[in-house]
Amino acid sequence: MVNLKVKNILVIAGLFICVAFMAWLFSSAAKRYAQSDYEDILVERVIDGDTLKLSSGERVRLIGIDTPEMHESEKLYRDARRSSQYVQTIKRLGRQAYEFTRNLLEGRRVRFEFDVQKRDRYGRLLAYVYLKDDGTF
């Protein structure tokens, strides 16, 4: 009777370990696959200084960058109030940021690295971007 209970416990423990290992293996493979989708992708268009549109149609918000607004928006006026800058000055700086990002990334192949949160509240990918050809961050 005791041997049967021990055998049952060992079988159940073995099954639990197998299931846990398979779950870990599947999870690791899924993460690698998801990352590999963004290892070599074309930037179709730069929307503004910190937002890109990919050839897949997805939009990407660059992590660690917050460029000035270049279009009329509530954020533009909020930023003007907070910084005590003229709206036209902020828009000019936003245009410069857009031009810089466009010259660097538009029409080029890139790869992304993601942080803990992969998307923002608007559904955009949140990523660090690296040029595919030379690795520039």
Summary of the structure (lengths in Angstrom):
residues: 137
radius of gyration: 23.7
end to end distance: 65.2
largest distance: 85.2
contacts: 348
relative contact order: 0.15
helix: 47%
strand: 25%
